[in-house]
Amino acid sequence: MASNTASPTMDGAPAAPAPVETISTRRLIAFLIMVFGMFMSILDIQIVSASLSEIQAGLSASTSEVAWVQTSYLIAEVIAIPLSGFLSRAFGTRLLFAISAAGFTVASFMCGLTSTIEQMILWRAIQGFVGAGMIPTVFASAYTVFPRSKFHIVGPIIGLVATLAPTIGPTVGGYITDLMSWHWLFFINIVPGIGITIGVLALVDFDKPHFELLEHFDWWGLASMAGFLGSLEYVLEEGPRNDWLQDESIFFFAIVCVISAVVFFYRALTQKEPIVDIRAFTDRNFALGCMFSFCVGIGLYGLTYIYPRYLAEVRGYSALMIGETVFVSGAAMFISAPFIGRLMTKVDMRYLIAAGLMIFALSSWMMTGITRDYDFYELLIPQILRGVGIMMAMVPVNNIALGTLPPARLK
C-alpha cells in the first residue's frame, strides 16, 4: 500500500511532499456557471425538435419551412464556433462569454415573440450565432484552468453536458410545450441567461483580452469560412429533398462551397492571425480525437433528430410523449458518466473509446429493422446502449484530443 509520507533523500533528510494541485472556489463556481451556459446553447439545438408540429401550426408554415427552425440555428452555430477561438484571444474569456450569453438571451426573447416563420428563422440564426461562443470557450477553459491531474473529473462533466443536452432537448421541449406553449421553449432561457451573464462578468478571471489582435482580423478569412460552412450545411440539408446537384440553387451553393473552401484554407495557412489555426491538426492526438468526435457526433445529433421526427410523423406522438420516449438515452448517459470518469483513471482510454464505439455500433444495428410499429419498449434497449456507448467514447476522446495540446493552442 502506498504511504502518504515523503520518501527520504540520499542525505537522509525527508523529501518535500509533492505540491497539491488545487483550484480556487471562485474559479470553480465561475467555470460551473460557464458550463451551464454551454448546456443552454447545446440544449437549444434540439429543444424544438419534439415541438416542430406545434411551431408549424402556430406560424402557419410548411413542413420544409419549419425544418429551418433547426437548420438556421445549426448553420449559424457551425460558422461561429470556429470563429470563437480568435475572439476568445482578442476579447478574453470573460468578455466573449458575457457577450455570447447576453446575445443568446435577447435572441431567445425575440424567438418567443415571432409571429411568422421568416422572423423565427432569422432570430434562430442570430441565437445560434451569438450563443455558439459559449461552447468551445468552456472546453478551452476546462483544459487551461484545471490542472492535468483533475482532467478525469473535468472530462466527464463537460462530456456529460455536451452529450446530455441535445439528448434531453426533445424531452425538455416536450414538457414545456405540453404544460405551456411552444413560445416558452425560448422564454425559458431569459432568467438563466441574465444570471449567467452577470455571474461571468463578476467571477471569470481566467485570462486577459488582447484587443490589438483585432487589428489583424482576417475579414476575407471570415467571409470564406462563412461561405464554405454555410453553403456546405445548405447543400447537405436541401440535397436529399431536391435531387442534389440537379437543383439550381443546390448546384450554385455547391460551387460557392468549393471556392470558399479553397480561399479559407489558403488564408488559414498564410495569415499571421488566422480565423482558425488549423495547424493544431498536426498534433496526432488532436486530429484523431476530432475524427472520432465527428463520427460519434453523427450518431449523437443525427439520431436525436430522427427519433422525434419518427415518433411525431409515423407514430403520431404528442410533444410530451416524444420527450418521455427519448429521455431514456439521457438517463443512461447521466447514470454512466460517474462510472466512466472512474474508469478513465484505471483503464487505457483507447480501450474505453473502442468499447464505446462498439456499443454505439450495436445500438445502431439494432435499429436497422425499425418499422412503423416500433414503440417505447422496442426503442428502449437501443437507446440505453446508445447513451452508454456515446458517453464511453466521447469523454475519453475529449481528454485525448485536448489534454495533450499546449495551452496556447486551445483557443
NUFI-32223 format. One record per residue (C-alpha): chain; residue number from 0; residue in three letters; z, y, x. Coordinates in nm, 2 decimals. Layout:
// NUFI-32223
   chain     n   res       zz       yy       xx
       A   NUM   ALA        Z        Y        X
...
END
This chain:
// NUFI-32223
   chain     n   res       zz       yy       xx
       A     0   MET     0.00     0.00     0.00
       A     1   ALA    -0.09     0.34     0.13
       A     2   SER     0.20     0.57     0.23
       A     3   ASN     0.24     0.93     0.15
       A     4   THR     0.40     1.01     0.48
       A     5   ALA     0.19     1.17     0.76
       A     6   SER     0.08     0.94     1.05
       A     7   PRO     0.23     1.03     1.39
       A     8   THR     0.01     1.19     1.65
       A     9   MET    -0.04     1.05     2.01
       A    10   ASP     0.25     1.25     2.14
       A    11   GLY     0.49     1.12     1.87
       A    12   ALA     0.50     1.43     1.66
       A    13   PRO     0.42     1.38     1.29
       A    14   ALA     0.07     1.49     1.19
       A    15   ALA     0.03     1.77     0.95
       A    16   PRO    -0.03     1.65     0.60
       A    17   ALA    -0.39     1.69     0.46
       A    18   PRO    -0.42     2.01     0.26
       A    19   VAL    -0.41     1.96    -0.12
       A    20   GLU    -0.73     2.09    -0.28
       A    21   THR    -0.63     2.28    -0.59
       A    22   ILE    -0.79     2.53    -0.83
       A    23   SER    -0.61     2.83    -0.99
       A    24   THR    -0.52     2.82    -1.36
       A    25   ARG    -0.72     3.14    -1.42
       A    26   ARG    -1.04     2.98    -1.28
       A    27   LEU    -0.98     2.66    -1.47
       A    28   ILE    -0.94     2.85    -1.80
       A    29   ALA    -1.25     3.06    -1.72
       A    30   PHE    -1.45     2.75    -1.65
       A    31   LEU    -1.35     2.58    -1.97
       A    32   ILE    -1.45     2.89    -2.17
       A    33   MET    -1.79     2.87    -2.00
       A    34   VAL    -1.82     2.50    -2.08
       A    35   PHE    -1.76     2.59    -2.45
       A    36   GLY    -2.03     2.84    -2.43
       A    37   MET    -2.27     2.58    -2.29
       A    38   PHE    -2.16     2.35    -2.57
       A    39   MET    -2.27     2.61    -2.83
       A    40   SER    -2.60     2.67    -2.67
       A    41   ILE    -2.69     2.30    -2.64
       A    42   LEU    -2.55     2.22    -2.99
       A    43   ASP    -2.78     2.47    -3.15
       A    44   ILE    -3.09     2.28    -3.03
       A    45   GLN    -3.02     2.00    -3.28
       A    46   ILE    -2.77     2.16    -3.53
       A    47   VAL    -3.06     2.24    -3.76
       A    48   SER    -3.23     1.90    -3.74
       A    49   ALA    -3.04     1.75    -4.03
       A    50   SER    -3.09     2.06    -4.25
       A    51   LEU    -3.46     2.13    -4.20
       A    52   SER    -3.53     2.04    -4.56
       A    53   GLU    -3.28     2.30    -4.68
       A    54   ILE    -3.41     2.56    -4.45
       A    55   GLN    -3.77     2.48    -4.55
       A    56   ALA    -3.68     2.53    -4.92
       A    57   GLY    -3.48     2.84    -4.85
       A    58   LEU    -3.76     3.01    -4.66
       A    59   SER    -4.05     2.87    -4.86
       A    60   ALA    -4.20     2.72    -4.55
       A    61   SER    -4.44     2.43    -4.50
       A    62   THR    -4.33     2.11    -4.30
       A    63   SER    -4.53     2.22    -4.00
       A    64   GLU    -4.39     2.57    -4.01
       A    65   VAL    -4.02     2.46    -4.04
       A    66   ALA    -4.07     2.24    -3.73
       A    67   TRP    -4.10     2.56    -3.53
       A    68   VAL    -3.74     2.64    -3.61
       A    69   GLN    -3.66     2.39    -3.33
       A    70   THR    -3.97     2.43    -3.12
       A    71   SER    -3.94     2.81    -3.08
       A    72   TYR    -3.58     2.77    -2.96
       A    73   LEU    -3.69     2.50    -2.71
       A    74   ILE    -3.99     2.69    -2.57
       A    75   ALA    -3.78     3.00    -2.51
       A    76   GLU    -3.49     2.79    -2.36
       A    77   VAL    -3.73     2.60    -2.13
       A    78   ILE    -3.86     2.93    -1.99
       A    79   ALA    -3.52     3.09    -1.95
       A    80   ILE    -3.33     2.80    -1.78
       A    81   PRO    -3.53     2.81    -1.45
       A    82   LEU    -3.50     3.20    -1.45
       A    83   SER    -3.13     3.19    -1.48
       A    84   GLY    -3.08     3.08    -1.11
       A    85   PHE    -3.23     3.41    -0.98
       A    86   LEU    -3.05     3.61    -1.25
       A    87   SER    -2.72     3.45    -1.16
       A    88   ARG    -2.76     3.55    -0.79
       A    89   ALA    -2.86     3.91    -0.89
       A    90   PHE    -2.61     3.98    -1.17
       A    91   GLY    -2.34     3.74    -1.08
       A    92   THR    -2.20     3.46    -1.29
       A    93   ARG    -1.96     3.69    -1.49
       A    94   LEU    -2.22     3.94    -1.60
       A    95   LEU    -2.50     3.70    -1.67
       A    96   PHE    -2.29     3.46    -1.87
       A    97   ALA    -2.14     3.75    -2.07
       A    98   ILE    -2.49     3.89    -2.15
       A    99   SER    -2.61     3.54    -2.25
       A   100   ALA    -2.31     3.48    -2.48
       A   101   ALA    -2.33     3.82    -2.64
       A   102   GLY    -2.71     3.80    -2.69
       A   103   PHE    -2.67     3.45    -2.83
       A   104   THR    -2.41     3.57    -3.08
       A   105   VAL    -2.63     3.86    -3.20
       A   106   ALA    -2.93     3.64    -3.24
       A   107   SER    -2.73     3.38    -3.43
       A   108   PHE    -2.62     3.65    -3.67
       A   109   MET    -2.98     3.76    -3.73
       A   110   CYS    -3.09     3.40    -3.78
       A   111   GLY    -2.85     3.37    -4.06
       A   112   LEU    -2.98     3.68    -4.23
       A   113   THR    -3.35     3.59    -4.22
       A   114   SER    -3.55     3.57    -4.54
       A   115   THR    -3.89     3.45    -4.41
       A   116   ILE    -4.00     3.17    -4.17
       A   117   GLU    -4.16     3.42    -3.94
       A   118   GLN    -3.83     3.61    -3.89
       A   119   MET    -3.65     3.28    -3.84
       A   120   ILE    -3.89     3.16    -3.57
       A   121   LEU    -3.86     3.50    -3.39
       A   122   TRP    -3.48     3.51    -3.39
       A   123   ARG    -3.46     3.14    -3.29
       A   124   ALA    -3.68     3.21    -2.99
       A   125   ILE    -3.46     3.50    -2.89
       A   126   GLN    -3.15     3.29    -2.95
       A   127   GLY    -3.28     3.02    -2.72
       A   128   PHE    -3.39     3.26    -2.45
       A   129   VAL    -3.07     3.45    -2.41
       A   130   GLY    -2.84     3.15    -2.47
       A   131   ALA    -3.02     2.94    -2.21
       A   132   GLY    -2.85     3.12    -1.92
       A   133   MET    -2.52     2.96    -2.02
       A   134   ILE    -2.64     2.60    -1.94
       A   135   PRO    -2.73     2.60    -1.57
       A   136   THR    -2.47     2.86    -1.49
       A   137   VAL    -2.20     2.61    -1.59
       A   138   PHE    -2.35     2.33    -1.38
       A   139   ALA    -2.38     2.56    -1.08
       A   140   SER    -2.02     2.69    -1.12
       A   141   ALA    -1.88     2.34    -1.15
       A   142   TYR    -2.01     2.23    -0.81
       A   143   THR    -1.93     2.55    -0.63
       A   144   VAL    -1.59     2.65    -0.78
       A   145   PHE    -1.43     2.30    -0.78
       A   146   PRO    -1.36     2.11    -0.45
       A   147   ARG    -1.56     1.80    -0.40
       A   148   SER    -1.25     1.58    -0.44
       A   149   LYS    -1.25     1.69    -0.81
       A   150   PHE    -1.61     1.61    -0.89
       A   151   HIS    -1.52     1.28    -1.05
       A   152   ILE    -1.32     1.49    -1.31
       A   153   VAL    -1.56     1.77    -1.35
       A   154   GLY    -1.87     1.55    -1.38
       A   155   PRO    -1.76     1.36    -1.69
       A   156   ILE    -1.65     1.69    -1.86
       A   157   ILE    -1.99     1.87    -1.82
       A   158   GLY    -2.18     1.54    -1.87
       A   159   LEU    -1.99     1.48    -2.19
       A   160   VAL    -2.07     1.83    -2.32
       A   161   ALA    -2.43     1.82    -2.22
       A   162   THR    -2.49     1.48    -2.39
       A   163   LEU    -2.25     1.51    -2.68
       A   164   ALA    -2.36     1.85    -2.80
       A   165   PRO    -2.72     1.75    -2.90
       A   166   THR    -2.60     1.42    -3.03
       A   167   ILE    -2.34     1.56    -3.28
       A   168   GLY    -2.56     1.86    -3.36
       A   169   PRO    -2.70     1.69    -3.67
       A   170   THR    -2.35     1.58    -3.78
       A   171   VAL    -2.21     1.93    -3.75
       A   172   GLY    -2.51     2.08    -3.92
       A   173   GLY    -2.50     1.83    -4.20
       A   174   TYR    -2.13     1.90    -4.28
       A   175   ILE    -2.18     2.28    -4.26
       A   176   THR    -2.49     2.28    -4.48
       A   177   ASP    -2.32     2.05    -4.74
       A   178   LEU    -2.00     2.25    -4.75
       A   179   MET    -2.15     2.60    -4.74
       A   180   SER    -2.52     2.66    -4.68
       A   181   TRP    -2.77     2.65    -4.40
       A   182   HIS    -2.71     3.02    -4.32
       A   183   TRP    -2.37     2.91    -4.18
       A   184   LEU    -2.54     2.70    -3.92
       A   185   PHE    -2.58     3.03    -3.74
       A   186   PHE    -2.29     3.24    -3.87
       A   187   ILE    -2.05     2.98    -3.73
       A   188   ASN    -2.14     3.10    -3.38
       A   189   ILE    -2.03     3.46    -3.43
       A   190   VAL    -1.65     3.43    -3.38
       A   191   PRO    -1.66     3.18    -3.09
       A   192   GLY    -1.94     3.38    -2.93
       A   193   ILE    -1.74     3.70    -2.93
       A   194   GLY    -1.44     3.52    -2.79
       A   195   ILE    -1.64     3.36    -2.51
       A   196   THR    -1.80     3.70    -2.41
       A   197   ILE    -1.45     3.86    -2.39
       A   198   GLY    -1.30     3.57    -2.21
       A   199   VAL    -1.57     3.55    -1.95
       A   200   LEU    -1.56     3.93    -1.88
       A   201   ALA    -1.18     3.91    -1.84
       A   202   LEU    -1.14     3.59    -1.63
       A   203   VAL    -1.45     3.49    -1.44
       A   204   ASP    -1.45     3.60    -1.08
       A   205   PHE    -1.65     3.32    -0.91
       A   206   ASP    -1.89     3.54    -0.72
       A   207   LYS    -2.03     3.90    -0.67
       A   208   PRO    -2.35     4.04    -0.81
       A   209   HIS    -2.63     4.13    -0.57
       A   210   PHE    -2.83     4.39    -0.76
       A   211   GLU    -3.05     4.45    -0.46
       A   212   LEU    -3.23     4.12    -0.53
       A   213   LEU    -3.38     4.29    -0.84
       A   214   GLU    -3.60     4.50    -0.61
       A   215   HIS    -3.78     4.18    -0.51
       A   216   PHE    -3.81     4.04    -0.86
       A   217   ASP    -4.13     3.84    -0.89
       A   218   TRP    -4.29     3.96    -1.22
       A   219   TRP    -4.61     3.76    -1.16
       A   220   GLY    -4.39     3.45    -1.10
       A   221   LEU    -4.21     3.51    -1.42
       A   222   ALA    -4.53     3.56    -1.62
       A   223   SER    -4.69     3.25    -1.47
       A   224   MET    -4.38     3.04    -1.53
       A   225   ALA    -4.37     3.15    -1.89
       A   226   GLY    -4.74     3.07    -1.93
       A   227   PHE    -4.70     2.73    -1.77
       A   228   LEU    -4.39     2.61    -1.95
       A   229   GLY    -4.46     2.78    -2.28
       A   230   SER    -4.82     2.65    -2.30
       A   231   LEU    -4.71     2.30    -2.20
       A   232   GLU    -4.45     2.29    -2.47
       A   233   TYR    -4.70     2.41    -2.73
       A   234   VAL    -4.96     2.15    -2.63
       A   235   LEU    -4.71     1.87    -2.64
       A   236   GLU    -4.57     1.99    -2.98
       A   237   GLU    -4.90     2.05    -3.16
       A   238   GLY    -5.12     1.80    -2.98
       A   239   PRO    -5.03     1.49    -3.18
       A   240   ARG    -5.08     1.67    -3.51
       A   241   ASN    -5.41     1.84    -3.43
       A   242   ASP    -5.62     1.59    -3.23
       A   243   TRP    -5.52     1.72    -2.89
       A   244   LEU    -5.80     1.89    -2.70
       A   245   GLN    -6.03     1.87    -3.00
       A   246   ASP    -5.84     2.16    -3.14
       A   247   GLU    -5.95     2.50    -3.00
       A   248   SER    -5.60     2.65    -2.98
       A   249   ILE    -5.46     2.35    -2.80
       A   250   PHE    -5.76     2.34    -2.56
       A   251   PHE    -5.70     2.71    -2.49
       A   252   PHE    -5.33     2.67    -2.41
       A   253   ALA    -5.40     2.36    -2.20
       A   254   ILE    -5.62     2.58    -1.98
       A   255   VAL    -5.36     2.85    -1.97
       A   256   CYS    -5.10     2.59    -1.87
       A   257   VAL    -5.31     2.46    -1.58
       A   258   ILE    -5.39     2.81    -1.44
       A   259   SER    -5.04     2.93    -1.49
       A   260   ALA    -4.90     2.62    -1.31
       A   261   VAL    -5.12     2.69    -1.00
       A   262   VAL    -5.01     3.05    -0.99
       A   263   PHE    -4.64     2.97    -1.04
       A   264   PHE    -4.62     2.71    -0.77
       A   265   TYR    -4.81     2.94    -0.53
       A   266   ARG    -4.57     3.22    -0.59
       A   267   ALA    -4.27     2.99    -0.57
       A   268   LEU    -4.37     2.88    -0.23
       A   269   THR    -4.48     3.21    -0.08
       A   270   GLN    -4.23     3.48    -0.22
       A   271   LYS    -3.92     3.59    -0.04
       A   272   GLU    -3.72     3.57    -0.36
       A   273   PRO    -3.90     3.33    -0.59
       A   274   ILE    -3.81     3.29    -0.95
       A   275   VAL    -3.74     2.92    -0.89
       A   276   ASP    -3.66     2.78    -0.54
       A   277   ILE    -3.84     2.45    -0.57
       A   278   ARG    -3.76     2.38    -0.20
       A   279   ALA    -3.44     2.22    -0.34
       A   280   PHE    -3.66     1.92    -0.43
       A   281   THR    -3.68     1.84    -0.06
       A   282   ASP    -3.32     1.71    -0.09
       A   283   ARG    -3.38     1.34    -0.18
       A   284   ASN    -3.07     1.31    -0.40
       A   285   PHE    -3.16     1.62    -0.60
       A   286   ALA    -3.52     1.51    -0.65
       A   287   LEU    -3.43     1.16    -0.76
       A   288   GLY    -3.14     1.29    -0.98
       A   289   CYS    -3.38     1.53    -1.16
       A   290   MET    -3.63     1.24    -1.22
       A   291   PHE    -3.35     1.02    -1.37
       A   292   SER    -3.22     1.31    -1.58
       A   293   PHE    -3.58     1.37    -1.71
       A   294   CYS    -3.60     1.00    -1.82
       A   295   VAL    -3.26     1.00    -1.98
       A   296   GLY    -3.33     1.34    -2.14
       A   297   ILE    -3.63     1.19    -2.32
       A   298   GLY    -3.40     0.94    -2.49
       A   299   LEU    -3.12     1.18    -2.55
       A   300   TYR    -3.33     1.46    -2.71
       A   301   GLY    -3.62     1.26    -2.84
       A   302   LEU    -3.42     1.01    -3.04
       A   303   THR    -3.17     1.28    -3.15
       A   304   TYR    -3.47     1.45    -3.31
       A   305   ILE    -3.64     1.14    -3.45
       A   306   TYR    -3.33     0.98    -3.61
       A   307   PRO    -3.26     1.27    -3.85
       A   308   ARG    -3.63     1.31    -3.94
       A   309   TYR    -3.65     0.93    -4.02
       A   310   LEU    -3.33     0.94    -4.23
       A   311   ALA    -3.44     1.25    -4.42
       A   312   GLU    -3.81     1.18    -4.48
       A   313   VAL    -3.81     0.80    -4.50
       A   314   ARG    -3.46     0.71    -4.63
       A   315   GLY    -3.41     1.03    -4.83
       A   316   TYR    -3.07     1.10    -4.69
       A   317   SER    -2.89     1.43    -4.75
       A   318   ALA    -2.78     1.65    -4.46
       A   319   LEU    -2.43     1.52    -4.48
       A   320   MET    -2.53     1.16    -4.49
       A   321   ILE    -2.76     1.21    -4.18
       A   322   GLY    -2.47     1.37    -3.99
       A   323   GLU    -2.24     1.08    -4.07
       A   324   THR    -2.50     0.83    -3.96
       A   325   VAL    -2.59     0.98    -3.62
       A   326   PHE    -2.23     1.06    -3.54
       A   327   VAL    -2.20     0.70    -3.41
       A   328   SER    -2.37     0.79    -3.08
       A   329   GLY    -2.15     1.09    -3.03
       A   330   ALA    -1.83     0.89    -3.09
       A   331   ALA    -1.95     0.63    -2.83
       A   332   MET    -2.01     0.90    -2.57
       A   333   PHE    -1.67     1.06    -2.63
       A   334   ILE    -1.48     0.73    -2.61
       A   335   SER    -1.67     0.61    -2.30
       A   336   ALA    -1.65     0.93    -2.10
       A   337   PRO    -1.30     0.89    -1.95
       A   338   PHE    -1.37     0.53    -1.85
       A   339   ILE    -1.69     0.63    -1.68
       A   340   GLY    -1.51     0.90    -1.49
       A   341   ARG    -1.26     0.65    -1.36
       A   342   LEU    -1.54     0.40    -1.27
       A   343   MET    -1.71     0.67    -1.06
       A   344   THR    -1.42     0.66    -0.82
       A   345   LYS    -1.43     0.28    -0.78
       A   346   VAL    -1.79     0.17    -0.83
       A   347   ASP    -2.10     0.28    -0.64
       A   348   MET    -2.27     0.54    -0.86
       A   349   ARG    -2.61     0.38    -0.81
       A   350   TYR    -2.48     0.07    -0.99
       A   351   LEU    -2.35     0.28    -1.27
       A   352   ILE    -2.68     0.45    -1.32
       A   353   ALA    -2.87     0.12    -1.31
       A   354   ALA    -2.63    -0.03    -1.57
       A   355   GLY    -2.66     0.28    -1.79
       A   356   LEU    -3.04     0.28    -1.78
       A   357   MET    -3.05    -0.09    -1.87
       A   358   ILE    -2.81    -0.04    -2.16
       A   359   PHE    -3.01     0.25    -2.28
       A   360   ALA    -3.34     0.05    -2.25
       A   361   LEU    -3.18    -0.23    -2.45
       A   362   SER    -3.08     0.01    -2.73
       A   363   SER    -3.43     0.15    -2.74
       A   364   TRP    -3.58    -0.20    -2.75
       A   365   MET    -3.36    -0.29    -3.05
       A   366   MET    -3.52     0.00    -3.24
       A   367   THR    -3.88    -0.11    -3.18
       A   368   GLY    -3.87    -0.32    -3.50
       A   369   ILE    -3.75    -0.03    -3.72
       A   370   THR    -3.87    -0.04    -4.08
       A   371   ARG    -3.81     0.18    -4.39
       A   372   ASP    -3.52    -0.05    -4.48
       A   373   TYR    -3.31     0.03    -4.18
       A   374   ASP    -2.97     0.17    -4.29
       A   375   PHE    -2.64     0.27    -4.13
       A   376   TYR    -2.55    -0.08    -4.02
       A   377   GLU    -2.89    -0.16    -3.87
       A   378   LEU    -2.86     0.15    -3.66
       A   379   LEU    -2.50     0.10    -3.57
       A   380   ILE    -2.53    -0.12    -3.26
       A   381   PRO    -2.84     0.05    -3.11
       A   382   GLN    -2.66     0.39    -3.15
       A   383   ILE    -2.34     0.27    -2.98
       A   384   LEU    -2.54     0.12    -2.69
       A   385   ARG    -2.75     0.44    -2.66
       A   386   GLY    -2.44     0.66    -2.64
       A   387   VAL    -2.26     0.44    -2.38
       A   388   GLY    -2.58     0.40    -2.17
       A   389   ILE    -2.67     0.77    -2.17
       A   390   MET    -2.32     0.86    -2.06
       A   391   MET    -2.31     0.59    -1.79
       A   392   ALA    -2.64     0.71    -1.65
       A   393   MET    -2.61     1.09    -1.70
       A   394   VAL    -2.27     1.16    -1.55
       A   395   PRO    -2.33     0.99    -1.21
       A   396   VAL    -2.68     1.14    -1.19
       A   397   ASN    -2.54     1.49    -1.22
       A   398   ASN    -2.29     1.42    -0.94
       A   399   ILE    -2.56     1.27    -0.71
       A   400   ALA    -2.82     1.54    -0.78
       A   401   LEU    -2.58     1.84    -0.74
       A   402   GLY    -2.29     1.71    -0.54
       A   403   THR    -2.48     1.70    -0.21
       A   404   LEU    -2.67     2.03    -0.24
       A   405   PRO    -2.53     2.32    -0.03
       A   406   PRO    -2.36     2.58    -0.25
       A   407   ALA    -2.63     2.84    -0.16
       A   408   ARG    -2.90     2.62    -0.33
       A   409   LEU    -2.70     2.56    -0.65
       A   410   LYS    -2.82     2.89    -0.80
END
